[in-house]
Amino acid sequence: MIDTNILLAWGATYKTFNAKEHIFAEGDKCYYYYQLCEGKIAWININDDGKEFIHKLVSNNESFGELPLFDNDIYSADAVAIEKSVVLRLPRLLFIQLIKESPEIMFKFNKILTEHLRFKFLLLKTIAFENPENRVFTLLNFLRSKINNSESTFNVDLTRQQIANMTGLRVETVIRVIRKLHDKGELTIEHGKIKMNK
């Protein structure tokens, strides 16, 4: 998202989080801009019964938890390390100064936030109106559309549980749906991994 050297020059520091460790929690005040360098982060809400809804799985070089940077409000979701992860943290006030002095970075943020919002509209519409098969297929298609490598196959880097947590379905339903999509030729399953043609 933002060049590592730029972040370091502005005073960002590395911080390591162990698997299942919270980076921030829903309701926390925002003090930092976060960018993932290594590992995997889930941006989630957890209800009183412990059920998770995954808003986003963060990949390397992606930022997360951006909204309170701009409105100075609290976080609306938790960020949790799925595996041991290294992030760069830049204090919020320095981040604000950085984007004021670098309009091209602000333009990138506008584009990223628009993509997040577009994905939310797509997902909410799918959850509200679509059957389980369409929910899963819409999610996988969206993720496939965001991959820009030259490989002919898209490897779905999500567990069945993560797909369930992103679509509001039970994991048993996701397993049945994936099997059905495989039988229809919409995707393939190799050694338990989901693959789709690009």
FIVEXLUM-754771 format. One record per residue: residue in one letter; x, y, z of N, C-alpha, C, O in turn. Coordinates in steps of 0.02 Angstrom, whole numbers, padded with zeros to 5 digits, always signed. Each point is the difference from the previous one (the first is absolute). Layout:
% residues N
AXYZXYZXYZXYZ
...
***
This chain:
% residues 198
M+00042-00060+00000-00042+00060+00000+00044+00062+00000-00001+00039-00048
I+00039-00028+00102+00048+00055+00003+00070-00031+00002+00011-00048+00037
D+00035+00076-00075+00067-00027-00002+00030-00004+00070-00005+00046+00040
T+00035-00104-00025+00028-00012+00067+00051+00053+00019+00001+00023+00057
N+00041-00004-00104+00052+00050+00015-00030+00067+00019+00026+00036+00042
I-00081-00018-00075-00035+00062+00017-00026-00003+00071+00008+00047+00039
L-00041-00103-00022-00027-00008+00068+00055+00004+00053-00008+00033+00051
L+00063-00068-00064+00055+00000+00048+00030+00071+00007+00017+00021+00055
A-00012+00015-00111+00027+00068+00003-00045+00046+00040+00024+00049+00029
W-00088-00064-00027-00047+00042+00037-00008-00023+00073-00039+00029+00037
G+00075-00081-00018+00000-00020+00070-00038-00063+00016-00012-00015+00058
A-00008-00023-00109-00036-00063+00012+00047-00051+00032+00061+00003-00011
T-00088-00048+00050+00039-00053+00032-00033-00068-00012-00061-00004-00011
Y+00101-00048+00013-00025-00068-00009-00026-00026+00067+00027+00015+00053
K-00081-00054-00057-00025-00035+00060-00022-00070-00022-00034-00008-00051
T+00052-00042+00091-00018-00069-00015-00058-00021+00046-00001+00014+00059
F-00047-00049-00090-00058-00027+00036-00001-00075-00009+00009-00024-00056
N-00021-00012+00109-00006-00073-00003-00069-00020-00025-00047+00040+00001
A+00041-00102-00024-00064-00026-00023-00053+00009+00054+00012-00014+00059
K-00072+00037-00078-00058+00012+00042+00007+00062+00044-00044+00014+00041
E+00097+00024-00049+00009+00062+00039-00037+00058-00034+00002+00007-00061
H-00035+00034+00102-00036+00059-00026+00049+00057-00014+00044+00014+00040
I-00053+00017-00098+00037+00062-00016-00040+00058+00028+00029+00046+00030
F-00094-00047-00041-00046+00047+00032-00068-00034+00006-00012-00051-00033
A-00032+00079+00074-00066-00030+00012-00054+00051-00017+00011+00061+00002
E-00070-00087-00019-00058+00043-00011-00010+00045+00061+00000-00023+00057
G-00009+00088-00070-00009+00048+00054+00063+00034+00022-00003+00050+00036
D+00062-00075-00057+00064+00033+00016+00007+00065-00038-00028+00009-00054
K+00065+00037+00084+00018+00062-00034+00057-00014-00049+00041-00044+00013
C-00039+00080-00067+00051-00010-00051+00061+00044+00013-00006+00062+00005
Y+00064-00093+00001+00062+00037+00011+00051-00009-00056+00049+00037-00003
Y-00060-00087-00041+00050-00016-00050-00031-00015-00068-00058-00020-00006
Y+00099+00032-00046-00011-00030-00066+00036-00067+00001+00057-00004+00022
Y-00091-00049-00047+00029-00067+00001+00008-00025-00072-00044+00008-00042
Q+00101-00039+00029+00013-00032-00065+00033-00067+00013+00051-00004+00034
L-00079-00048-00064+00026-00068+00011+00062-00012-00043+00000+00012-00060
C+00053-00036+00092+00062-00016-00036+00007-00075-00011+00026-00021-00052
E-00050-00018+00100+00010-00072-00003-00053-00034+00043-00015+00023+00055
G-00014-00078-00081-00050-00036+00039-00070+00009-00029-00007+00011-00060
K-00043-00015+00102-00070+00008-00021-00041+00026+00058+00006-00023+00057
I-00048+00073-00073-00042+00032+00050-00073-00007-00021-00016+00006-00059
A-00028-00019+00107-00072-00001-00013-00032+00061+00033+00015+00016+00057
W-00058+00017-00095-00037+00058+00025-00071-00025+00012-00036-00014-00048
I+00016+00007+00112-00060-00038+00017-00043+00034+00053+00023+00043+00038
N-00087-00063-00037-00043+00013+00057-00016-00066+00033-00007-00052-00033
I+00001+00052+00100-00015-00060+00038-00062+00015+00042-00002+00049+00038
N-00050-00092-00045-00061+00012+00040+00007-00030+00070+00051-00030+00016
D-00104+00037+00024+00002-00023+00070+00008-00075+00006+00024-00026+00051
D-00043-00011-00104+00007-00073+00000+00068-00023-00025+00013-00060-00004
G+00030+00108-00015+00066-00017-00025+00003-00013-00074+00052-00020-00027
K-00109+00030-00008-00001-00010-00073+00034+00059-00035-00012+00058+00018
E+00054-00074-00067+00038+00051-00035-00031+00016-00067-00027-00044-00035
F+00030+00109+00016-00015+00020-00068+00063+00034-00027+00022+00051+00028
I+00007-00078-00081+00062+00027-00028-00017+00053-00052-00034-00014-00049
H+00058+00075+00061-00008+00054-00049+00053-00004-00054-00013+00012-00059
K+00074-00029+00080+00056-00001-00048+00057-00041+00029+00013+00002+00060
L+00020-00038-00105+00063-00033+00017+00055+00042-00032+00002+00007-00061
V+00042+00019+00102+00051+00047-00023+00061-00038-00024+00024-00045+00034
S+00001+00063-00093+00060-00030-00028+00059+00047+00007-00007+00058+00019
N+00067-00084-00034+00061+00039+00005-00005+00065-00040-00026+00002-00055
N+00053+00052+00086+00003+00067-00029-00068+00035-00002-00005+00054-00028
E-00046-00084+00058-00065+00034+00004-00007+00035+00067+00027-00021+00050
S-00064+00077-00052-00015+00035+00063-00065-00028+00027-00037-00035-00035
F+00023+00050+00098-00063-00021+00031-00017+00046+00057+00044+00033+00028
G-00109-00030-00011-00022+00044+00055+00003+00073-00019+00014+00042+00043
E-00028-00026-00106+00012+00068-00024-00053+00051+00021+00016+00059+00010
L-00079-00081-00002-00054+00049+00008+00011+00050+00057-00009+00060-00012
P+00027-00082+00073+00009+00049+00053+00059+00047-00009+00005+00051+00035
L+00039-00067-00082+00055+00047-00015-00028+00066-00025+00028+00053+00013
F-00085-00057-00048-00027+00059-00033-00055+00035+00040-00007+00061-00005
D-00032-00099+00044-00054+00033+00038+00015+00003+00075-00040+00027+00038
N+00098-00053-00018+00022+00002+00070-00051-00032+00047-00006+00019+00058
D-00031-00068-00084-00049-00036+00041+00031-00066+00022+00060-00011-00010
I-00100-00033+00040+00026-00064+00025-00002-00053-00056-00033+00010-00051
Y+00068-00066+00063-00002-00055-00048-00068-00034+00003-00030-00007+00054
S+00006-00015-00112-00064-00034-00005+00007-00076-00002-00049-00036-00001
A+00112+00012+00002+00013-00072-00003+00067-00013+00032+00040+00045+00013
D-00027-00110+00001+00064-00022+00027+00048-00016-00057-00022-00019-00054
A+00087+00026+00067+00051-00026-00045+00040-00052+00039+00028+00016+00053
V-00026-00077-00079+00032-00056+00036+00049-00035-00047-00016-00012-00058
A+00075-00003+00084+00049-00037-00039-00022-00073-00007-00012-00033+00050
I+00007+00009-00112-00017-00070-00012+00062-00044+00011-00005-00056+00024
E+00062+00084-00041+00064-00033+00010+00049+00053+00024-00017+00059+00003
K+00077-00079+00015+00050+00050+00022+00008+00052-00055+00014-00017-00057
S-00022+00080+00075-00002+00054-00050+00042+00059+00022+00007+00015+00060
V+00021+00018-00109+00041+00060+00012-00035+00059-00035-00015-00004-00060
V+00002+00057+00098-00032+00059-00029+00044+00061+00011+00041+00003+00046
L-00050+00046-00090+00029+00066+00010-00053+00045+00029-00057+00001-00025
R+00074+00036+00078-00047+00046+00032+00028+00071-00006+00057+00013+00019
L-00099+00031-00044+00018+00071-00003-00050+00038+00041-00060-00006-00012
P+00082+00046+00061-00047+00038+00041-00049+00041-00043+00019+00028-00051
R-00082-00027+00072-00053+00030-00040+00016+00072-00021-00011+00018-00058
L+00036+00022+00104+00013+00071-00017+00054+00007-00053-00003+00044-00042
L+00053-00089+00044+00052+00001-00052-00029-00024-00066+00018+00026-00053
F-00063-00074+00055-00033-00024-00060-00040+00056-00033+00004+00010-00061
I-00042+00028+00101-00039+00056-00027+00046+00050-00033-00016+00026-00054
Q+00072-00012+00086+00048+00048-00029+00029-00027-00066+00009+00037-00048
L+00006-00103+00047+00027-00031-00060-00047+00007-00059+00021+00018-00054
I-00085-00033+00064-00046+00003-00057-00015+00072-00020-00017+00013-00058
K+00023+00034+00104-00008+00070-00018+00056+00022-00047-00011+00040-00045
E+00070-00067+00057+00058+00018-00041+00008-00044-00061+00043+00014-00043
S-00083-00068+00037+00007-00047-00055-00069-00015-00029-00030-00051+00017
P+00004+00094-00061-00067-00010-00028-00007-00067-00037-00055-00028-00002
E+00109+00002-00027-00005-00063-00036-00017-00058+00047-00034-00047-00020
I+00058+00051+00083-00017-00051+00049-00073+00006+00020-00035-00050+00008
M+00011+00112-00001-00071+00010+00016-00044-00027-00056-00052-00030+00013
F+00073+00040-00075-00038-00026-00057-00004-00076+00003-00052-00029-00014
K+00107-00004+00032+00001-00073+00007-00049-00021+00054-00037-00049-00008
F+00036+00086+00063-00046-00018+00055-00073+00007-00022-00042-00042+00017
N+00027+00094-00055-00069+00008-00025-00019-00060-00042-00056-00025+00005
K+00102+00001-00047-00014-00057-00043-00011-00063+00042-00047-00038-00013
I+00090+00026+00062-00005-00059+00043-00065+00001+00040-00035-00051+00004
L+00019+00108+00026-00061+00004+00040-00063-00009-00044-00049-00029+00022
T+00052+00053-00084-00055-00010-00047-00008-00074-00016-00056-00026-00003
E+00112-00010-00007-00002-00072-00013-00030-00037+00059-00040-00046-00008
H+00061+00065+00069-00029-00032+00061-00075+00011+00002-00038-00047+00015
L+00016+00108-00029-00071+00016+00003-00039-00038-00054-00054-00025+00013
R+00083+00020-00073-00032-00037-00054-00008-00074+00019-00052-00030-00013
F+00104+00002+00044-00003-00070+00022-00054-00009+00053-00036-00050+00000
K+00030+00097+00046-00051-00004+00053-00070+00000-00030-00043-00039+00020
F+00030+00084-00069-00065+00002-00033-00014-00067-00034-00055-00026+00006
L+00105-00001-00041-00009-00064-00034-00016-00055+00050-00046-00040-00010
L+00085+00037+00065-00010-00053+00049-00067+00007+00036-00034-00050+00010
L+00016+00111+00009-00064+00010+00035-00059-00018-00045-00049-00031+00022
K+00052+00050-00086-00053-00018-00047-00005-00075-00007-00055-00028-00001
T+00112-00005-00003+00001-00073-00009-00028-00035+00062-00040-00046-00007
I+00060+00069+00067-00025-00030+00062-00076+00011+00007-00036-00044+00023
A+00013+00103-00044-00070+00016+00009-00046-00037-00049-00055-00020+00018
F+00079+00009-00080-00045-00024-00053+00017-00068-00030-00043-00032-00030
E+00104+00010+00037+00022-00059-00037-00002-00064+00041+00003+00002+00062
N-00008-00059-00097+00003-00065+00033+00073-00016+00017+00045+00034-00024
P-00033-00084+00065+00069-00016+00022+00049-00010-00058+00058+00022+00004
E-00080-00056-00056+00046-00012-00057+00022+00065-00031+00060+00009-00015
N-00106+00037+00004+00017+00065-00030+00043+00042+00047+00043+00037-00023
R-00056-00042+00088+00040+00037+00048+00074-00020-00006+00044+00043-00006
V-00032-00108+00008+00069-00025-00003+00032+00016-00067+00057+00023-00002
F-00094-00035-00052+00028+00011-00067+00015+00074-00011+00050+00017-00031
T-00094+00027+00055+00012+00073-00007+00063+00021+00037+00040+00038-00027
L-00031-00063+00087+00061+00016+00039+00062-00024-00037+00048+00038-00008
L-00048-00101-00014+00059-00027-00034+00014+00036-00065+00058+00012-00017
N-00110+00005-00020+00009+00037-00062+00030+00069+00012+00044+00022-00037
F-00067+00011+00090+00027+00066+00016+00074-00005+00016+00041+00039-00025
L-00022-00087+00067+00070-00009+00019+00042-00017-00061+00056+00024-00007
R-00083-00065-00038+00036-00018-00061+00012+00061-00043+00053+00007-00031
S-00102+00038+00028+00006+00059-00043+00054+00049+00024+00023+00042-00039
K-00002-00049+00103+00050+00046+00028+00072-00025-00008+00047+00035+00018
I-00039-00095-00045+00067-00029-00009+00028+00023-00066-00032-00006-00052
N+00093+00033+00053+00032+00027-00060+00063-00037-00019+00046+00031-00027
N-00043-00097+00039+00060-00036-00022-00014-00036-00066-00057+00001-00024
S+00108-00030-00005-00005-00030-00066-00023-00073+00001-00009-00030-00053
E+00000+00002+00112-00020-00071+00004-00071-00008-00026-00042+00044+00008
S+00029-00102-00038-00066-00013-00029-00050-00025+00052-00060-00001-00013
T+00086-00018+00072-00044-00026+00053+00003+00045+00061+00054+00023+00020
F-00112-00011+00009-00004+00038+00063-00007-00049+00057-00049-00038+00004
N+00097+00039+00042-00002-00043+00059-00035+00039+00056+00024+00052+00022
V-00079-00078+00002-00038+00033+00053+00035-00013+00066+00002-00056+00025
D+00026+00109+00003+00039-00006+00061-00044+00013+00061+00016+00040+00044
L-00073-00075-00042-00047+00005+00056-00019-00069+00023-00007-00046-00041
T-00002+00038+00106-00028-00063+00025-00075+00001-00009-00030+00053-00012
R-00002-00110+00019-00073-00003-00004-00031+00042+00056-00051+00033-00011
Q+00083-00034+00070-00025+00040+00056+00004+00074-00015-00046+00038+00016
Q+00101-00016-00048+00007+00071-00017-00052+00021-00051-00028+00055+00004
I+00014-00098-00053-00053+00015-00049-00067+00006+00036-00039+00045-00015
A+00026-00090+00062-00062+00003+00039-00003+00066+00038-00053+00032+00002
N+00108-00012+00028+00001+00061+00040-00006+00063-00042-00018+00053+00026
M+00032-00058-00090-00006+00058-00044-00068+00004-00034-00020+00053-00024
T-00017-00108+00023-00064-00001-00035-00060-00009+00047-00057+00001-00022
G+00071-00009+00087-00054-00009+00048-00033-00068-00003-00056-00009+00023
L+00092-00040-00051-00026-00068-00005+00032-00045+00052+00051+00017+00030
R-00081-00075-00019+00031-00051+00043+00053-00036-00041-00007-00007-00060
V+00059-00017+00094+00055-00033-00037-00024-00062-00035+00025-00016-00054
E-00073-00019+00083-00027-00060-00032-00034+00018-00067+00005-00037-00049
T-00039+00094+00048-00032+00023-00062+00053+00017-00052-00008-00017-00059
V+00063+00050+00080+00053+00018-00046+00031-00063-00030+00014-00003-00060
I-00003-00048+00100+00029-00063-00024-00045-00030-00054+00024-00023-00052
R-00089+00022+00064-00048-00027-00049+00000+00041-00064-00001-00028-00055
V+00002+00094+00062-00002+00044-00058+00063-00009-00043-00004-00004-00061
I+00062+00000+00094+00062-00008-00038+00000-00067-00037+00023-00003-00058
R-00048-00048+00090-00005-00065-00034-00047+00005-00061+00015-00029-00052
K-00069+00065+00060-00048+00009-00055+00031+00040-00057-00009-00017-00059
L+00045+00071+00075+00033+00040-00051+00054-00040-00036+00010+00008-00060
H+00024-00052+00097+00049-00045-00030-00034-00048-00049+00025-00010-00056
D-00081-00018+00076-00037-00047-00043-00026+00034-00063-00005-00031-00053
K-00010+00097+00058-00024+00037-00058+00057+00026-00044-00013+00027-00054
G+00075-00036+00076+00058+00022-00039+00017+00073+00009+00040+00027-00038
E-00069+00007+00088+00014+00070+00012+00067+00010+00035+00030+00054-00005
L-00007-00105+00040+00065+00002+00033+00026-00071+00006-00037-00048-00012
T+00100+00041+00032+00027-00066+00012+00028-00004+00071+00017+00051+00030
I-00014-00111-00004+00028-00011+00066+00058-00049-00008-00009-00056-00023
E+00068+00079+00043+00060-00042-00004+00032-00003+00069+00021+00050+00028
H-00018-00110-00001+00029-00010+00068-00033+00046+00050+00033+00028+00044
G-00099-00019-00051-00037+00042+00047+00003+00074-00015-00035+00039+00033
K+00075-00018-00081+00007+00071-00018-00046+00018-00057-00009-00039-00047
I-00022+00098+00051-00046+00023-00051+00039+00038-00053+00041+00043+00015
K-00055-00060-00079+00033+00034-00056-00054+00019-00051-00049-00036-00010
M+00060+00095-00022-00045+00023-00052+00041+00024-00059+00054+00027+00008
N-00080-00037-00069+00033+00027-00059-00010+00075-00002-00054+00024+00018
K+00104+00013-00040-00005+00073-00003-00036+00022-00062-00008+00060-00011
***
